[in-house]
Amino acid sequence: MSGAAAATGTSDNGVTFQGAWAEWPVGRQGENQPYHFANYNFTLVATVSIEGVPKEGSIPVMGATLNDDGNTVLQELSYNNNEKKWQFSCGGEAPEKLSSTLGAEKTQHVVILVRSGNQSSAYVDGQRVGDEPCTLGNNTLQEISHFYIGGDGDKTRSREGVSVTVTNVLLYNRPLDEAVITALNNNQIFIPKTMAGNTSLSPVSRSNRSAEHVAEGATGDAGTMRGSGLLPSLLLLLGLWGFAAP
């Protein structure tokens, strides 16, 4: 966990970030990089709900930054409450280019980021944001510094009064296709609670056998988080970060 952790709380429904954000290091872990695959292919899944309205602009919900001097945003899914639109930006594209009005009547959403080589997509409740994937570019290797949820750095500090509650997070080391993404959304994958201090790998529960087949091999992974203001067991409170092998 990293950032200005003011007014951040926990509940049975997950962890709420208000003026704070969660960060999952990838390239920042130094020589030991268990998530190096994210530089090429991954699927990041989270269940989130958003409360409050920003004074201006959009609410950054989930994204990834490059491991460069400027922490350039590689991919970001955001929500514009004024327009009731989800927006996706990547590869320098304006977020308005890829936007969709999805599930405006809902309070909780399954949000997904996918990277397949130099192509990237975002999904909300099983539906793609925008009509087509976004191109990340064909330049030098775009190494990821970290994933973030609920905002990232200075962009988060300007969103006081807006909170993002995160229930479950899963990271797959491959791009999932749309059929699997739909199944993930329909089955509302749930990660069981664990006792504090238990960082051993534990299976991910699913509501039925179909979803279990879809995400076969998924396990909880305690991972690493940075910062101040939240309990060291933040990952456990989130229901554990999930890491799914092929």
Biotite code that builds the C-alpha atoms (Angstrom):
import biotite.structure as struc

atoms = struc.array([
    struc.Atom([0.000, 0.000, 0.000], chain_id="A", res_id=1, res_name="MET", atom_name="CA", element="C"),
    struc.Atom([1.414, 3.381, -0.943], chain_id="A", res_id=2, res_name="SER", atom_name="CA", element="C"),
    struc.Atom([0.209, 6.955, -0.776], chain_id="A", res_id=3, res_name="GLY", atom_name="CA", element="C"),
    struc.Atom([-1.622, 9.459, 1.394], chain_id="A", res_id=4, res_name="ALA", atom_name="CA", element="C"),
    struc.Atom([-3.649, 6.993, 3.396], chain_id="A", res_id=5, res_name="ALA", atom_name="CA", element="C"),
    struc.Atom([-6.062, 9.448, 5.022], chain_id="A", res_id=6, res_name="ALA", atom_name="CA", element="C"),
    struc.Atom([-9.578, 8.213, 5.814], chain_id="A", res_id=7, res_name="ALA", atom_name="CA", element="C"),
    struc.Atom([-8.894, 4.688, 4.588], chain_id="A", res_id=8, res_name="THR", atom_name="CA", element="C"),
    struc.Atom([-10.937, 1.902, 6.152], chain_id="A", res_id=9, res_name="GLY", atom_name="CA", element="C"),
    struc.Atom([-11.792, -1.760, 5.971], chain_id="A", res_id=10, res_name="THR", atom_name="CA", element="C"),
    struc.Atom([-15.056, -3.653, 6.138], chain_id="A", res_id=11, res_name="SER", atom_name="CA", element="C"),
    struc.Atom([-16.515, -7.070, 5.438], chain_id="A", res_id=12, res_name="ASP", atom_name="CA", element="C"),
    struc.Atom([-16.961, -5.921, 1.845], chain_id="A", res_id=13, res_name="ASN", atom_name="CA", element="C"),
    struc.Atom([-13.270, -5.173, 1.226], chain_id="A", res_id=14, res_name="GLY", atom_name="CA", element="C"),
    struc.Atom([-10.803, -2.307, 1.589], chain_id="A", res_id=15, res_name="VAL", atom_name="CA", element="C"),
    struc.Atom([-11.831, 1.289, 0.892], chain_id="A", res_id=16, res_name="THR", atom_name="CA", element="C"),
    struc.Atom([-9.262, 3.742, -0.503], chain_id="A", res_id=17, res_name="PHE", atom_name="CA", element="C"),
    struc.Atom([-9.983, 7.431, 0.034], chain_id="A", res_id=18, res_name="GLN", atom_name="CA", element="C"),
    struc.Atom([-7.047, 9.754, -0.638], chain_id="A", res_id=19, res_name="GLY", atom_name="CA", element="C"),
    struc.Atom([-4.961, 6.582, -0.838], chain_id="A", res_id=20, res_name="ALA", atom_name="CA", element="C"),
    struc.Atom([-4.224, 3.781, -3.263], chain_id="A", res_id=21, res_name="TRP", atom_name="CA", element="C"),
    struc.Atom([-2.962, 0.217, -3.425], chain_id="A", res_id=22, res_name="ALA", atom_name="CA", element="C"),
    struc.Atom([0.226, -0.556, -5.313], chain_id="A", res_id=23, res_name="GLU", atom_name="CA", element="C"),
    struc.Atom([1.440, -3.953, -6.510], chain_id="A", res_id=24, res_name="TRP", atom_name="CA", element="C"),
    struc.Atom([5.179, -3.744, -7.376], chain_id="A", res_id=25, res_name="PRO", atom_name="CA", element="C"),
    struc.Atom([6.391, -5.523, -10.511], chain_id="A", res_id=26, res_name="VAL", atom_name="CA", element="C"),
    struc.Atom([9.694, -4.045, -11.765], chain_id="A", res_id=27, res_name="GLY", atom_name="CA", element="C"),
    struc.Atom([10.282, -2.249, -8.450], chain_id="A", res_id=28, res_name="ARG", atom_name="CA", element="C"),
    struc.Atom([11.027, -5.536, -6.718], chain_id="A", res_id=29, res_name="GLN", atom_name="CA", element="C"),
    struc.Atom([14.631, -5.478, -7.915], chain_id="A", res_id=30, res_name="GLY", atom_name="CA", element="C"),
    struc.Atom([16.312, -8.657, -9.098], chain_id="A", res_id=31, res_name="GLU", atom_name="CA", element="C"),
    struc.Atom([13.577, -10.887, -7.676], chain_id="A", res_id=32, res_name="ASN", atom_name="CA", element="C"),
    struc.Atom([10.660, -10.304, -10.047], chain_id="A", res_id=33, res_name="GLN", atom_name="CA", element="C"),
    struc.Atom([8.048, -13.075, -9.813], chain_id="A", res_id=34, res_name="PRO", atom_name="CA", element="C"),
    struc.Atom([5.675, -11.027, -11.976], chain_id="A", res_id=35, res_name="TYR", atom_name="CA", element="C"),
    struc.Atom([8.078, -10.365, -14.863], chain_id="A", res_id=36, res_name="HIS", atom_name="CA", element="C"),
    struc.Atom([5.537, -11.945, -17.248], chain_id="A", res_id=37, res_name="PHE", atom_name="CA", element="C"),
    struc.Atom([3.448, -8.757, -16.874], chain_id="A", res_id=38, res_name="ALA", atom_name="CA", element="C"),
    struc.Atom([5.926, -7.051, -19.222], chain_id="A", res_id=39, res_name="ASN", atom_name="CA", element="C"),
    struc.Atom([4.477, -9.204, -22.017], chain_id="A", res_id=40, res_name="TYR", atom_name="CA", element="C"),
    struc.Atom([1.135, -10.780, -21.086], chain_id="A", res_id=41, res_name="ASN", atom_name="CA", element="C"),
    struc.Atom([-1.284, -10.600, -18.165], chain_id="A", res_id=42, res_name="PHE", atom_name="CA", element="C"),
    struc.Atom([-4.902, -10.260, -17.051], chain_id="A", res_id=43, res_name="THR", atom_name="CA", element="C"),
    struc.Atom([-5.647, -8.212, -13.923], chain_id="A", res_id=44, res_name="LEU", atom_name="CA", element="C"),
    struc.Atom([-9.113, -8.651, -12.391], chain_id="A", res_id=45, res_name="VAL", atom_name="CA", element="C"),
    struc.Atom([-10.697, -6.742, -9.491], chain_id="A", res_id=46, res_name="ALA", atom_name="CA", element="C"),
    struc.Atom([-14.138, -6.247, -7.984], chain_id="A", res_id=47, res_name="THR", atom_name="CA", element="C"),
    struc.Atom([-14.640, -2.557, -7.175], chain_id="A", res_id=48, res_name="VAL", atom_name="CA", element="C"),
    struc.Atom([-17.316, -0.084, -6.136], chain_id="A", res_id=49, res_name="SER", atom_name="CA", element="C"),
    struc.Atom([-17.026, 3.717, -6.370], chain_id="A", res_id=50, res_name="ILE", atom_name="CA", element="C"),
    struc.Atom([-18.608, 6.214, -4.004], chain_id="A", res_id=51, res_name="GLU", atom_name="CA", element="C"),
    struc.Atom([-18.597, 10.002, -4.204], chain_id="A", res_id=52, res_name="GLY", atom_name="CA", element="C"),
    struc.Atom([-18.209, 12.405, -7.101], chain_id="A", res_id=53, res_name="VAL", atom_name="CA", element="C"),
    struc.Atom([-14.892, 14.125, -8.006], chain_id="A", res_id=54, res_name="PRO", atom_name="CA", element="C"),
    struc.Atom([-14.902, 17.896, -8.380], chain_id="A", res_id=55, res_name="LYS", atom_name="CA", element="C"),
    struc.Atom([-13.529, 17.482, -11.879], chain_id="A", res_id=56, res_name="GLU", atom_name="CA", element="C"),
    struc.Atom([-12.119, 14.885, -14.232], chain_id="A", res_id=57, res_name="GLY", atom_name="CA", element="C"),
    struc.Atom([-12.292, 11.116, -13.901], chain_id="A", res_id=58, res_name="SER", atom_name="CA", element="C"),
    struc.Atom([-11.667, 8.626, -11.122], chain_id="A", res_id=59, res_name="ILE", atom_name="CA", element="C"),
    struc.Atom([-8.614, 6.395, -11.779], chain_id="A", res_id=60, res_name="PRO", atom_name="CA", element="C"),
    struc.Atom([-9.748, 2.874, -10.899], chain_id="A", res_id=61, res_name="VAL", atom_name="CA", element="C"),
    struc.Atom([-6.989, 0.505, -12.013], chain_id="A", res_id=62, res_name="MET", atom_name="CA", element="C"),
    struc.Atom([-3.854, 0.729, -14.120], chain_id="A", res_id=63, res_name="GLY", atom_name="CA", element="C"),
    struc.Atom([-0.175, 0.027, -14.722], chain_id="A", res_id=64, res_name="ALA", atom_name="CA", element="C"),
    struc.Atom([2.800, 2.396, -14.924], chain_id="A", res_id=65, res_name="THR", atom_name="CA", element="C"),
    struc.Atom([6.070, 2.014, -16.789], chain_id="A", res_id=66, res_name="LEU", atom_name="CA", element="C"),
    struc.Atom([9.374, 1.510, -15.025], chain_id="A", res_id=67, res_name="ASN", atom_name="CA", element="C"),
    struc.Atom([10.828, 4.808, -16.272], chain_id="A", res_id=68, res_name="ASP", atom_name="CA", element="C"),
    struc.Atom([11.863, 8.142, -14.757], chain_id="A", res_id=69, res_name="ASP", atom_name="CA", element="C"),
    struc.Atom([8.416, 9.668, -15.170], chain_id="A", res_id=70, res_name="GLY", atom_name="CA", element="C"),
    struc.Atom([6.283, 6.698, -14.070], chain_id="A", res_id=71, res_name="ASN", atom_name="CA", element="C"),
    struc.Atom([4.426, 6.964, -17.370], chain_id="A", res_id=72, res_name="THR", atom_name="CA", element="C"),
    struc.Atom([0.966, 5.407, -17.335], chain_id="A", res_id=73, res_name="VAL", atom_name="CA", element="C"),
    struc.Atom([0.948, 2.406, -19.674], chain_id="A", res_id=74, res_name="LEU", atom_name="CA", element="C"),
    struc.Atom([-2.714, 1.462, -19.179], chain_id="A", res_id=75, res_name="GLN", atom_name="CA", element="C"),
    struc.Atom([-5.493, 2.979, -17.091], chain_id="A", res_id=76, res_name="GLU", atom_name="CA", element="C"),
    struc.Atom([-9.173, 2.287, -16.592], chain_id="A", res_id=77, res_name="LEU", atom_name="CA", element="C"),
    struc.Atom([-11.043, 5.265, -15.149], chain_id="A", res_id=78, res_name="SER", atom_name="CA", element="C"),
    struc.Atom([-14.636, 6.311, -14.515], chain_id="A", res_id=79, res_name="TYR", atom_name="CA", element="C"),
    struc.Atom([-16.118, 9.684, -15.453], chain_id="A", res_id=80, res_name="ASN", atom_name="CA", element="C"),
    struc.Atom([-19.076, 10.158, -13.145], chain_id="A", res_id=81, res_name="ASN", atom_name="CA", element="C"),
    struc.Atom([-20.335, 13.304, -14.903], chain_id="A", res_id=82, res_name="ASN", atom_name="CA", element="C"),
    struc.Atom([-20.684, 11.468, -18.214], chain_id="A", res_id=83, res_name="GLU", atom_name="CA", element="C"),
    struc.Atom([-21.419, 8.086, -16.592], chain_id="A", res_id=84, res_name="LYS", atom_name="CA", element="C"),
    struc.Atom([-18.707, 6.547, -18.766], chain_id="A", res_id=85, res_name="LYS", atom_name="CA", element="C"),
    struc.Atom([-15.839, 4.127, -18.263], chain_id="A", res_id=86, res_name="TRP", atom_name="CA", element="C"),
    struc.Atom([-12.704, 5.303, -20.061], chain_id="A", res_id=87, res_name="GLN", atom_name="CA", element="C"),
    struc.Atom([-9.611, 3.347, -21.075], chain_id="A", res_id=88, res_name="PHE", atom_name="CA", element="C"),
    struc.Atom([-6.285, 4.866, -22.072], chain_id="A", res_id=89, res_name="SER", atom_name="CA", element="C"),
    struc.Atom([-3.095, 3.158, -23.188], chain_id="A", res_id=90, res_name="CYS", atom_name="CA", element="C"),
    struc.Atom([-0.115, 3.794, -25.408], chain_id="A", res_id=91, res_name="GLY", atom_name="CA", element="C"),
    struc.Atom([-0.609, 7.554, -25.193], chain_id="A", res_id=92, res_name="GLY", atom_name="CA", element="C"),
    struc.Atom([-4.184, 7.454, -26.515], chain_id="A", res_id=93, res_name="GLU", atom_name="CA", element="C"),
    struc.Atom([-6.691, 9.903, -25.023], chain_id="A", res_id=94, res_name="ALA", atom_name="CA", element="C"),
    struc.Atom([-9.117, 8.123, -22.688], chain_id="A", res_id=95, res_name="PRO", atom_name="CA", element="C"),
    struc.Atom([-12.090, 9.648, -24.507], chain_id="A", res_id=96, res_name="GLU", atom_name="CA", element="C"),
    struc.Atom([-11.257, 7.565, -27.595], chain_id="A", res_id=97, res_name="LYS", atom_name="CA", element="C"),
    struc.Atom([-12.080, 4.304, -25.835], chain_id="A", res_id=98, res_name="LEU", atom_name="CA", element="C"),
    struc.Atom([-15.103, 4.810, -23.633], chain_id="A", res_id=99, res_name="SER", atom_name="CA", element="C"),
    struc.Atom([-18.360, 3.001, -22.907], chain_id="A", res_id=100, res_name="SER", atom_name="CA", element="C"),
    struc.Atom([-21.476, 3.530, -20.833], chain_id="A", res_id=101, res_name="THR", atom_name="CA", element="C"),
    struc.Atom([-21.610, 0.238, -18.942], chain_id="A", res_id=102, res_name="LEU", atom_name="CA", element="C"),
    struc.Atom([-23.550, -0.674, -15.827], chain_id="A", res_id=103, res_name="GLY", atom_name="CA", element="C"),
    struc.Atom([-24.229, 2.895, -14.729], chain_id="A", res_id=104, res_name="ALA", atom_name="CA", element="C"),
    struc.Atom([-27.080, 1.595, -12.576], chain_id="A", res_id=105, res_name="GLU", atom_name="CA", element="C"),
    struc.Atom([-24.815, -0.803, -10.658], chain_id="A", res_id=106, res_name="LYS", atom_name="CA", element="C"),
    struc.Atom([-22.784, -0.068, -7.544], chain_id="A", res_id=107, res_name="THR", atom_name="CA", element="C"),
    struc.Atom([-20.268, -2.928, -7.847], chain_id="A", res_id=108, res_name="GLN", atom_name="CA", element="C"),
    struc.Atom([-18.286, -3.864, -10.935], chain_id="A", res_id=109, res_name="HIS", atom_name="CA", element="C"),
    struc.Atom([-15.840, -6.529, -12.112], chain_id="A", res_id=110, res_name="VAL", atom_name="CA", element="C"),
    struc.Atom([-13.066, -4.596, -13.882], chain_id="A", res_id=111, res_name="VAL", atom_name="CA", element="C"),
    struc.Atom([-10.366, -6.233, -15.987], chain_id="A", res_id=112, res_name="ILE", atom_name="CA", element="C"),
    struc.Atom([-7.147, -5.113, -17.701], chain_id="A", res_id=113, res_name="LEU", atom_name="CA", element="C"),
    struc.Atom([-5.639, -7.375, -20.368], chain_id="A", res_id=114, res_name="VAL", atom_name="CA", element="C"),
    struc.Atom([-2.241, -7.197, -22.052], chain_id="A", res_id=115, res_name="ARG", atom_name="CA", element="C"),
    struc.Atom([-1.344, -9.420, -24.988], chain_id="A", res_id=116, res_name="SER", atom_name="CA", element="C"),
    struc.Atom([2.030, -8.353, -26.333], chain_id="A", res_id=117, res_name="GLY", atom_name="CA", element="C"),
    struc.Atom([1.566, -4.847, -27.722], chain_id="A", res_id=118, res_name="ASN", atom_name="CA", element="C"),
    struc.Atom([-2.241, -5.004, -27.523], chain_id="A", res_id=119, res_name="GLN", atom_name="CA", element="C"),
    struc.Atom([-4.287, -4.021, -24.484], chain_id="A", res_id=120, res_name="SER", atom_name="CA", element="C"),
    struc.Atom([-7.982, -4.055, -23.576], chain_id="A", res_id=121, res_name="SER", atom_name="CA", element="C"),
    struc.Atom([-10.183, -3.197, -20.613], chain_id="A", res_id=122, res_name="ALA", atom_name="CA", element="C"),
    struc.Atom([-13.466, -4.796, -19.596], chain_id="A", res_id=123, res_name="TYR", atom_name="CA", element="C"),
    struc.Atom([-16.233, -3.811, -17.196], chain_id="A", res_id=124, res_name="VAL", atom_name="CA", element="C"),
    struc.Atom([-18.728, -6.473, -16.131], chain_id="A", res_id=125, res_name="ASP", atom_name="CA", element="C"),
    struc.Atom([-17.689, -8.723, -19.009], chain_id="A", res_id=126, res_name="GLY", atom_name="CA", element="C"),
    struc.Atom([-17.947, -6.070, -21.753], chain_id="A", res_id=127, res_name="GLN", atom_name="CA", element="C"),
    struc.Atom([-15.052, -4.401, -23.536], chain_id="A", res_id=128, res_name="ARG", atom_name="CA", element="C"),
    struc.Atom([-14.534, -0.665, -22.996], chain_id="A", res_id=129, res_name="VAL", atom_name="CA", element="C"),
    struc.Atom([-14.454, 0.740, -26.522], chain_id="A", res_id=130, res_name="GLY", atom_name="CA", element="C"),
    struc.Atom([-14.840, -1.119, -29.792], chain_id="A", res_id=131, res_name="ASP", atom_name="CA", element="C"),
    struc.Atom([-11.316, -2.452, -30.260], chain_id="A", res_id=132, res_name="GLU", atom_name="CA", element="C"),
    struc.Atom([-8.032, -3.186, -28.455], chain_id="A", res_id=133, res_name="PRO", atom_name="CA", element="C"),
    struc.Atom([-5.527, -0.411, -27.900], chain_id="A", res_id=134, res_name="CYS", atom_name="CA", element="C"),
    struc.Atom([-1.988, -0.582, -29.320], chain_id="A", res_id=135, res_name="THR", atom_name="CA", element="C"),
    struc.Atom([0.759, -0.095, -26.751], chain_id="A", res_id=136, res_name="LEU", atom_name="CA", element="C"),
    struc.Atom([3.438, 0.559, -29.372], chain_id="A", res_id=137, res_name="GLY", atom_name="CA", element="C"),
    struc.Atom([6.317, -1.357, -30.927], chain_id="A", res_id=138, res_name="ASN", atom_name="CA", element="C"),
    struc.Atom([9.240, 0.493, -29.394], chain_id="A", res_id=139, res_name="ASN", atom_name="CA", element="C"),
    struc.Atom([11.609, -0.804, -26.726], chain_id="A", res_id=140, res_name="THR", atom_name="CA", element="C"),
    struc.Atom([10.434, -3.278, -24.109], chain_id="A", res_id=141, res_name="LEU", atom_name="CA", element="C"),
    struc.Atom([7.800, -1.580, -21.978], chain_id="A", res_id=142, res_name="GLN", atom_name="CA", element="C"),
    struc.Atom([8.589, -2.839, -18.505], chain_id="A", res_id=143, res_name="GLU", atom_name="CA", element="C"),
    struc.Atom([5.967, -2.306, -15.816], chain_id="A", res_id=144, res_name="ILE", atom_name="CA", element="C"),
    struc.Atom([6.913, -0.609, -12.559], chain_id="A", res_id=145, res_name="SER", atom_name="CA", element="C"),
    struc.Atom([3.703, -1.443, -10.690], chain_id="A", res_id=146, res_name="HIS", atom_name="CA", element="C"),
    struc.Atom([-0.029, -1.998, -10.901], chain_id="A", res_id=147, res_name="PHE", atom_name="CA", element="C"),
    struc.Atom([-2.277, 0.320, -8.922], chain_id="A", res_id=148, res_name="TYR", atom_name="CA", element="C"),
    struc.Atom([-5.876, 0.284, -7.731], chain_id="A", res_id=149, res_name="ILE", atom_name="CA", element="C"),
    struc.Atom([-7.851, 3.276, -6.491], chain_id="A", res_id=150, res_name="GLY", atom_name="CA", element="C"),
    struc.Atom([-5.508, 5.825, -8.054], chain_id="A", res_id=151, res_name="GLY", atom_name="CA", element="C"),
    struc.Atom([-1.797, 6.443, -8.378], chain_id="A", res_id=152, res_name="ASP", atom_name="CA", element="C"),
    struc.Atom([0.221, 9.157, -6.653], chain_id="A", res_id=153, res_name="GLY", atom_name="CA", element="C"),
    struc.Atom([-0.639, 12.826, -7.133], chain_id="A", res_id=154, res_name="ASP", atom_name="CA", element="C"),
    struc.Atom([-3.680, 11.980, -9.256], chain_id="A", res_id=155, res_name="LYS", atom_name="CA", element="C"),
    struc.Atom([-5.215, 10.408, -6.165], chain_id="A", res_id=156, res_name="THR", atom_name="CA", element="C"),
    struc.Atom([-4.637, 13.317, -3.800], chain_id="A", res_id=157, res_name="ARG", atom_name="CA", element="C"),
    struc.Atom([-6.970, 15.501, -5.855], chain_id="A", res_id=158, res_name="SER", atom_name="CA", element="C"),
    struc.Atom([-9.801, 13.001, -5.435], chain_id="A", res_id=159, res_name="ARG", atom_name="CA", element="C"),
    struc.Atom([-10.642, 13.613, -1.784], chain_id="A", res_id=160, res_name="GLU", atom_name="CA", element="C"),
    struc.Atom([-14.261, 12.756, -1.072], chain_id="A", res_id=161, res_name="GLY", atom_name="CA", element="C"),
    struc.Atom([-14.178, 9.917, -3.598], chain_id="A", res_id=162, res_name="VAL", atom_name="CA", element="C"),
    struc.Atom([-13.574, 6.360, -2.423], chain_id="A", res_id=163, res_name="SER", atom_name="CA", element="C"),
    struc.Atom([-12.904, 3.093, -4.249], chain_id="A", res_id=164, res_name="VAL", atom_name="CA", element="C"),
    struc.Atom([-13.687, -0.143, -2.403], chain_id="A", res_id=165, res_name="THR", atom_name="CA", element="C"),
    struc.Atom([-11.819, -3.243, -3.578], chain_id="A", res_id=166, res_name="VAL", atom_name="CA", element="C"),
    struc.Atom([-13.077, -6.726, -2.734], chain_id="A", res_id=167, res_name="THR", atom_name="CA", element="C"),
    struc.Atom([-10.950, -9.250, -4.648], chain_id="A", res_id=168, res_name="ASN", atom_name="CA", element="C"),
    struc.Atom([-7.952, -9.000, -6.976], chain_id="A", res_id=169, res_name="VAL", atom_name="CA", element="C"),
    struc.Atom([-6.627, -11.685, -9.326], chain_id="A", res_id=170, res_name="LEU", atom_name="CA", element="C"),
    struc.Atom([-3.547, -11.627, -11.571], chain_id="A", res_id=171, res_name="LEU", atom_name="CA", element="C"),
    struc.Atom([-3.202, -14.135, -14.426], chain_id="A", res_id=172, res_name="TYR", atom_name="CA", element="C"),
    struc.Atom([0.046, -14.659, -16.312], chain_id="A", res_id=173, res_name="ASN", atom_name="CA", element="C"),
    struc.Atom([-1.728, -14.811, -19.672], chain_id="A", res_id=174, res_name="ARG", atom_name="CA", element="C"),
    struc.Atom([-4.331, -12.803, -21.602], chain_id="A", res_id=175, res_name="PRO", atom_name="CA", element="C"),
    struc.Atom([-7.762, -14.339, -21.032], chain_id="A", res_id=176, res_name="LEU", atom_name="CA", element="C"),
    struc.Atom([-10.125, -14.461, -24.004], chain_id="A", res_id=177, res_name="ASP", atom_name="CA", element="C"),
    struc.Atom([-13.575, -12.903, -23.991], chain_id="A", res_id=178, res_name="GLU", atom_name="CA", element="C"),
    struc.Atom([-15.376, -16.184, -23.274], chain_id="A", res_id=179, res_name="ALA", atom_name="CA", element="C"),
    struc.Atom([-13.343, -16.673, -20.102], chain_id="A", res_id=180, res_name="VAL", atom_name="CA", element="C"),
    struc.Atom([-13.784, -13.024, -19.111], chain_id="A", res_id=181, res_name="ILE", atom_name="CA", element="C"),
    struc.Atom([-17.552, -13.403, -19.450], chain_id="A", res_id=182, res_name="THR", atom_name="CA", element="C"),
    struc.Atom([-17.466, -16.529, -17.295], chain_id="A", res_id=183, res_name="ALA", atom_name="CA", element="C"),
    struc.Atom([-15.410, -14.738, -14.642], chain_id="A", res_id=184, res_name="LEU", atom_name="CA", element="C"),
    struc.Atom([-17.995, -11.983, -14.473], chain_id="A", res_id=185, res_name="ASN", atom_name="CA", element="C"),
    struc.Atom([-21.002, -14.306, -14.444], chain_id="A", res_id=186, res_name="ASN", atom_name="CA", element="C"),
    struc.Atom([-19.617, -16.498, -11.698], chain_id="A", res_id=187, res_name="ASN", atom_name="CA", element="C"),
    struc.Atom([-18.439, -13.650, -9.437], chain_id="A", res_id=188, res_name="GLN", atom_name="CA", element="C"),
    struc.Atom([-15.195, -15.351, -8.358], chain_id="A", res_id=189, res_name="ILE", atom_name="CA", element="C"),
    struc.Atom([-14.715, -15.124, -4.603], chain_id="A", res_id=190, res_name="PHE", atom_name="CA", element="C"),
    struc.Atom([-11.463, -15.545, -2.660], chain_id="A", res_id=191, res_name="ILE", atom_name="CA", element="C"),
    struc.Atom([-12.085, -17.002, 0.817], chain_id="A", res_id=192, res_name="PRO", atom_name="CA", element="C"),
    struc.Atom([-10.978, -15.128, 3.923], chain_id="A", res_id=193, res_name="LYS", atom_name="CA", element="C"),
    struc.Atom([-7.835, -16.379, 5.652], chain_id="A", res_id=194, res_name="THR", atom_name="CA", element="C"),
    struc.Atom([-6.536, -16.019, 9.174], chain_id="A", res_id=195, res_name="MET", atom_name="CA", element="C"),
    struc.Atom([-4.217, -13.052, 9.759], chain_id="A", res_id=196, res_name="ALA", atom_name="CA", element="C"),
    struc.Atom([-0.582, -13.966, 9.339], chain_id="A", res_id=197, res_name="GLY", atom_name="CA", element="C"),
    struc.Atom([-1.268, -16.889, 7.042], chain_id="A", res_id=198, res_name="ASN", atom_name="CA", element="C"),
    struc.Atom([0.564, -16.184, 3.800], chain_id="A", res_id=199, res_name="THR", atom_name="CA", element="C"),
    struc.Atom([0.595, -19.719, 2.468], chain_id="A", res_id=200, res_name="SER", atom_name="CA", element="C"),
    struc.Atom([-0.901, -20.353, -0.941], chain_id="A", res_id=201, res_name="LEU", atom_name="CA", element="C"),
    struc.Atom([-4.584, -21.203, -0.813], chain_id="A", res_id=202, res_name="SER", atom_name="CA", element="C"),
    struc.Atom([-7.051, -22.141, -3.567], chain_id="A", res_id=203, res_name="PRO", atom_name="CA", element="C"),
    struc.Atom([-9.472, -19.618, -5.002], chain_id="A", res_id=204, res_name="VAL", atom_name="CA", element="C"),
    struc.Atom([-13.121, -20.553, -4.431], chain_id="A", res_id=205, res_name="SER", atom_name="CA", element="C"),
    struc.Atom([-15.696, -20.185, -7.200], chain_id="A", res_id=206, res_name="ARG", atom_name="CA", element="C"),
    struc.Atom([-19.457, -20.314, -7.179], chain_id="A", res_id=207, res_name="SER", atom_name="CA", element="C"),
    struc.Atom([-19.685, -23.368, -9.411], chain_id="A", res_id=208, res_name="ASN", atom_name="CA", element="C"),
    struc.Atom([-17.693, -25.958, -11.290], chain_id="A", res_id=209, res_name="ARG", atom_name="CA", element="C"),
    struc.Atom([-17.838, -24.021, -14.568], chain_id="A", res_id=210, res_name="SER", atom_name="CA", element="C"),
    struc.Atom([-15.916, -21.083, -13.138], chain_id="A", res_id=211, res_name="ALA", atom_name="CA", element="C"),
    struc.Atom([-13.490, -23.482, -11.493], chain_id="A", res_id=212, res_name="GLU", atom_name="CA", element="C"),
    struc.Atom([-12.692, -24.892, -14.921], chain_id="A", res_id=213, res_name="HIS", atom_name="CA", element="C"),
    struc.Atom([-12.260, -21.406, -16.369], chain_id="A", res_id=214, res_name="VAL", atom_name="CA", element="C"),
    struc.Atom([-9.679, -20.275, -13.823], chain_id="A", res_id=215, res_name="ALA", atom_name="CA", element="C"),
    struc.Atom([-8.175, -23.639, -12.979], chain_id="A", res_id=216, res_name="GLU", atom_name="CA", element="C"),
    struc.Atom([-4.992, -23.452, -10.955], chain_id="A", res_id=217, res_name="GLY", atom_name="CA", element="C"),
    struc.Atom([-5.607, -20.064, -9.368], chain_id="A", res_id=218, res_name="ALA", atom_name="CA", element="C"),
    struc.Atom([-4.000, -19.582, -5.966], chain_id="A", res_id=219, res_name="THR", atom_name="CA", element="C"),
    struc.Atom([-3.746, -16.828, -3.408], chain_id="A", res_id=220, res_name="GLY", atom_name="CA", element="C"),
    struc.Atom([-0.455, -14.965, -3.303], chain_id="A", res_id=221, res_name="ASP", atom_name="CA", element="C"),
    struc.Atom([0.515, -12.580, -0.525], chain_id="A", res_id=222, res_name="ALA", atom_name="CA", element="C"),
    struc.Atom([2.827, -10.572, -2.784], chain_id="A", res_id=223, res_name="GLY", atom_name="CA", element="C"),
    struc.Atom([4.360, -7.281, -1.585], chain_id="A", res_id=224, res_name="THR", atom_name="CA", element="C"),
    struc.Atom([2.952, -3.827, -0.908], chain_id="A", res_id=225, res_name="MET", atom_name="CA", element="C"),
    struc.Atom([4.527, -0.531, 0.101], chain_id="A", res_id=226, res_name="ARG", atom_name="CA", element="C"),
    struc.Atom([3.639, 2.604, 2.004], chain_id="A", res_id=227, res_name="GLY", atom_name="CA", element="C"),
    struc.Atom([1.960, 3.756, 5.184], chain_id="A", res_id=228, res_name="SER", atom_name="CA", element="C"),
    struc.Atom([-1.370, 4.019, 6.906], chain_id="A", res_id=229, res_name="GLY", atom_name="CA", element="C"),
    struc.Atom([-2.788, 0.509, 6.457], chain_id="A", res_id=230, res_name="LEU", atom_name="CA", element="C"),
    struc.Atom([-2.277, -2.752, 8.262], chain_id="A", res_id=231, res_name="LEU", atom_name="CA", element="C"),
    struc.Atom([0.538, -4.987, 6.997], chain_id="A", res_id=232, res_name="PRO", atom_name="CA", element="C"),
    struc.Atom([-2.156, -7.597, 6.399], chain_id="A", res_id=233, res_name="SER", atom_name="CA", element="C"),
    struc.Atom([-3.818, -5.452, 3.717], chain_id="A", res_id=234, res_name="LEU", atom_name="CA", element="C"),
    struc.Atom([-3.528, -8.257, 1.205], chain_id="A", res_id=235, res_name="LEU", atom_name="CA", element="C"),
    struc.Atom([-5.309, -10.596, 3.573], chain_id="A", res_id=236, res_name="LEU", atom_name="CA", element="C"),
    struc.Atom([-8.043, -8.024, 4.110], chain_id="A", res_id=237, res_name="LEU", atom_name="CA", element="C"),
    struc.Atom([-8.452, -7.833, 0.368], chain_id="A", res_id=238, res_name="LEU", atom_name="CA", element="C"),
    struc.Atom([-8.970, -11.582, 0.382], chain_id="A", res_id=239, res_name="GLY", atom_name="CA", element="C"),
    struc.Atom([-5.359, -12.046, -0.796], chain_id="A", res_id=240, res_name="LEU", atom_name="CA", element="C"),
    struc.Atom([-3.977, -10.993, -4.118], chain_id="A", res_id=241, res_name="TRP", atom_name="CA", element="C"),
    struc.Atom([-4.725, -13.858, -6.472], chain_id="A", res_id=242, res_name="GLY", atom_name="CA", element="C"),
    struc.Atom([-2.113, -15.282, -8.793], chain_id="A", res_id=243, res_name="PHE", atom_name="CA", element="C"),
    struc.Atom([-3.233, -17.739, -11.450], chain_id="A", res_id=244, res_name="ALA", atom_name="CA", element="C"),
    struc.Atom([-0.844, -20.044, -13.282], chain_id="A", res_id=245, res_name="ALA", atom_name="CA", element="C"),
    struc.Atom([-1.678, -21.498, -16.694], chain_id="A", res_id=246, res_name="PRO", atom_name="CA", element="C"),
])
